[in-house]
């Protein structure tokens, strides 16, 4: 059976909700047209035969927002399913996307880009606190979805860039298809347990502390206090963040992804987007000043 929709107020500034796993197929196709990479309920299954196994939250979330008559941000969480046969790394997108966290907000046009940049900073800081350093790129490659598109890029362990988060100011065509007059902001996000404190299996009654990066086990005279635990976690987060920064820097340097390019020289590069916030620097191939850009010889990778 279709699980009931659930929602909960989160403070006074947003609403967190979970949609049912079946989505209204006709409503999605009316807005998104050829939404091809989806799973549909078989035609012989009665009343649910036009439903989709939920591929996205946007259409349903905006319908809930309009019904409530609110411009408070909604955060939808839950499972999403899509077909995908391309080369996108499975860390980001591989059929079942869970847990998907998607923030949607209706904003006045004069506040739209400012609001998008606010969420960009929030996402970058959240990832950094999680030990995942990242670089934000503004790209026109997804213009059919976003009038302004930010991709927050990190690096996999093998050095290949991957998308960790996406932030959109919805394209006007899509916004009009949704029946919206306001602009729409759409924001769609370690090595195991970092610290274990418990009894030593080999020495009954003795306390042991295990931490990662590097993996060490230390006997303790007694259970650690809150300050000791917080210190251990902070040191682990620091090690993880330094390792992540080194991986990201090495990935971008090795691939030559980030470089400055003047408008003339940029025409000879496979420029995927510009680094956000915008930075100016001397062009990598001539003395002129240019923008710092993200180059992707593979083309679009989301």
C-alpha positions in Angstrom: 0.0 0.0 0.0 1.0 3.6 -0.6 2.4 5.0 2.7 0.6 8.1 4.0 2.3 11.5 3.5 3.9 12.7 6.6 5.2 16.2 7.6 6.6 17.9 10.6 7.3 21.5 11.4 11.1 22.1 11.8 11.5 25.2 14.0 9.7 28.2 12.5 11.6 28.4 9.2 10.9 25.3 7.2 8.8 22.1 6.9 10.3 18.6 6.6 8.1 16.1 4.9 8.1 12.7 3.3 6.0 11.9 0.2 4.4 8.6 -0.7 6.6 6.2 -2.7 4.2 6.4 -5.7 4.1 9.6 -7.7 1.3 11.0 -10.0 2.6 10.0 -13.4 0.4 12.4 -15.5 1.2 15.3 -13.3 5.0 14.7 -13.7 4.7 14.3 -17.4 2.6 17.4 -17.8 5.5 19.4 -16.2 8.6 17.5 -17.3 7.5 16.1 -20.7 9.8 13.3 -21.8 10.7 12.1 -18.3 12.2 8.9 -19.7 14.4 7.5 -17.0 11.6 6.4 -14.6 10.0 3.2 -13.4 6.2 3.0 -14.2 3.6 0.8 -12.5 2.5 -1.9 -14.9 -0.7 -1.1 -16.8 -2.5 -4.2 -15.4 -2.2 -3.2 -11.8 -5.5 -1.4 -11.5 -5.8 2.1 -10.0 -2.0 2.6 -9.7 -1.3 1.9 -13.4 -0.4 5.5 -14.2 1.8 6.0 -11.2 5.6 6.2 -11.1 8.0 4.9 -8.5 8.9 8.3 -7.2 11.8 9.7 -9.4 11.8 13.2 -7.8 10.0 15.4 -5.3 9.7 18.7 -7.0 6.2 18.5 -8.5 4.6 16.9 -5.5 6.4 19.3 -3.1 5.2 22.4 -5.0 1.6 21.1 -5.1 1.8 20.8 -1.3 3.2 24.3 -1.0 0.5 25.8 -3.2 -2.2 24.0 -1.3 -0.8 25.4 2.0 -0.3 28.9 0.4 3.2 29.2 1.8 6.6 30.4 0.8 8.3 28.6 3.7 11.0 26.2 2.5 9.9 22.6 2.3 12.5 19.8 2.7 11.5 16.5 1.2 13.3 13.4 2.3 12.9 9.8 1.2 13.6 7.2 -1.5 13.8 8.0 -5.2 14.2 5.6 -8.1 15.5 6.3 -11.6 16.9 4.3 -14.5 20.4 5.4 -15.5 22.7 3.7 -17.9 25.4 6.4 -18.4 28.8 6.9 -16.9 27.8 8.9 -13.8 29.7 7.4 -10.8 27.3 5.4 -8.6 28.3 7.4 -5.5 26.0 10.1 -6.6 23.3 8.5 -8.7 22.6 4.8 -9.3 18.9 3.8 -9.6 17.9 3.9 -5.9 18.8 7.4 -4.5 18.5 7.2 -0.7 18.3 9.2 1.4 17.4 12.0 -1.0 17.2 15.4 0.6 15.6 18.1 -1.5 14.9 21.6 -0.4 12.4 23.7 -2.4 11.5 27.4 -1.8 9.3 29.9 -3.6 11.1 33.3 -3.7 10.5 36.7 -5.2 12.5 37.2 -8.4 14.6 40.1 -6.9 15.7 37.7 -4.1 16.2 34.5 -6.2 19.9 34.6 -6.9 20.7 35.9 -3.4 18.7 33.0 -1.9 20.4 30.5 -4.1 23.8 31.8 -3.0 22.7 31.5 0.6 22.0 27.8 0.2 25.3 27.4 -1.7 27.2 28.6 1.4 25.1 26.4 3.6 25.8 23.3 1.5 29.6 24.0 1.3 29.8 24.5 5.1 27.8 21.3 5.7 30.0 19.3 3.5 33.2 20.8 5.1 31.8 19.9 8.6 31.3 16.4 7.2 34.9 16.2 6.1 34.1 16.6 2.4 35.8 19.7 0.9 34.2 20.8 -2.3 34.2 23.3 -5.1 31.1 25.0 -6.6 30.7 25.5 -10.3 28.1 27.4 -12.2 27.3 25.7 -15.4 25.0 26.2 -18.4 25.0 22.5 -19.2 21.7 22.0 -17.4 20.0 25.1 -18.7 16.8 23.1 -19.5 16.3 22.6 -15.8 18.1 25.5 -14.1 18.2 29.2 -15.2 21.1 29.3 -12.8 22.7 25.9 -11.9 25.3 25.3 -9.3 27.0 21.9 -9.0 29.0 21.2 -5.8 31.9 19.0 -6.8 34.1 16.8 -4.8 36.5 14.0 -5.7 36.2 10.2 -5.4 39.0 8.1 -3.9 40.3 7.4 -7.4 40.6 11.1 -8.1 37.7 11.4 -10.4 35.4 14.5 -9.8 31.9 13.8 -8.8 28.8 15.9 -7.9 27.9 16.0 -4.2 25.0 18.4 -4.4 23.0 20.4 -6.9 21.4 23.8 -6.5 19.0 25.3 -9.1 17.1 28.4 -9.8 14.5 26.7 -11.9 14.3 27.5 -15.6 11.4 29.7 -16.7 9.9 27.1 -18.9 9.8 24.6 -16.1 8.5 27.2 -13.6 5.7 28.1 -16.0 4.8 24.4 -16.5 4.5 24.2 -12.7 2.1 27.1 -12.8 4.4 29.3 -10.6 4.7 33.1 -10.7 7.4 33.2 -8.1 11.0 31.9 -8.7 11.8 28.4 -7.4 15.0 27.5 -5.7 15.6 23.7 -5.7 18.5 22.3 -3.7 19.0 18.5 -4.0 22.9 15.4 -0.6 33.4 8.8 5.7 35.1 5.8 6.6 32.7 4.0 9.0 32.3 4.9 12.7 35.0 7.4 13.7 35.1 6.5 17.4 34.3 3.4 19.4 34.5 3.1 23.2 33.8 -0.3 24.8 35.0 -3.2 26.7 38.2 -5.0 25.5 37.2 -8.5 24.3 40.6 -9.9 25.2 40.9 -8.3 28.6 37.5 -8.5 30.4 36.6 -5.5 32.4 39.1 -3.1 30.7 38.0 -0.2 28.6 39.4 0.4 25.1 39.1 3.3 22.7 39.3 2.8 18.9 39.7 5.6 16.4 40.2 5.8 12.6 42.7 7.4 10.3 44.9 5.9 11.4 43.2 2.9 13.0 44.4 2.7 16.6 43.2 1.0 19.8 44.1 2.5 23.2 43.4 1.0 26.6 41.8 3.4 29.1 41.8 3.5 32.8 38.1 4.4 32.8 35.3 5.5 30.5 36.2 8.9 28.8 34.2 12.0 29.8 32.3 14.2 27.3 35.3 16.6 26.7 37.5 13.6 25.8 34.9 12.3 23.4 34.4 15.7 21.8 38.2 16.1 21.4 38.5 12.6 19.8 35.8 13.4 17.3 37.2 16.9 16.5 40.6 15.4 15.8 39.1 12.7 13.6 37.1 15.4 11.6 40.3 17.4 11.2 42.1 14.4 9.8 39.2 13.5 7.5 38.9 17.1 6.2 42.7 17.4 5.5 42.7 14.1 3.7 39.6 15.2 1.7 41.2 18.5 0.7 44.4 16.7 -0.4 42.3 14.3 -2.6 40.2 17.1 -4.1 43.3 19.3 -4.8 45.2 16.3 -6.3 42.2 15.4 -8.5 41.7 18.9 -9.9 45.4 19.5 -10.4 46.0 16.2 -12.1 43.1 16.6 -14.4 43.8 20.3 -15.1 40.1 21.0 -14.2 40.5 24.4 -12.6 42.4 27.1 -14.5 42.0 30.8 -15.3 41.0 31.6 -18.9 40.4 34.9 -20.7 37.4 34.9 -23.1 39.5 34.3 -26.1 41.5 31.4 -24.7 38.4 29.9 -23.1 37.0 29.1 -26.6 39.7 26.4 -27.0 38.9 24.7 -23.6 36.0 22.4 -22.8 34.7 24.9 -20.2 32.0 23.3 -18.1 31.3 26.3 -15.9 32.8 29.1 -13.8 34.0 28.6 -10.2 31.7 30.2 -7.6 32.2 32.7 -6.0 33.7 34.2 -9.2 37.5 34.9 -9.1 39.7 36.7 -11.6 43.2 35.7 -12.3 45.8 35.8 -15.1 45.0 33.5 -18.0 46.8 30.2 -18.0 47.9 30.6 -21.6 48.3 34.3 -22.2 49.0 37.5 -20.2 45.3 38.6 -20.2 43.0 38.5 -17.1 40.3 35.9 -17.1 37.8 34.0 -14.9 38.7 30.9 -13.0 36.8 28.1 -14.8 36.2 24.4 -14.5 37.3 22.4 -17.5 35.8 19.0 -18.2 37.2 17.1 -21.2 34.6 14.4 -20.6 31.9 17.0 -21.1 28.8 17.0 -18.9 29.2 14.5 -16.0 25.8 15.0 -14.3 
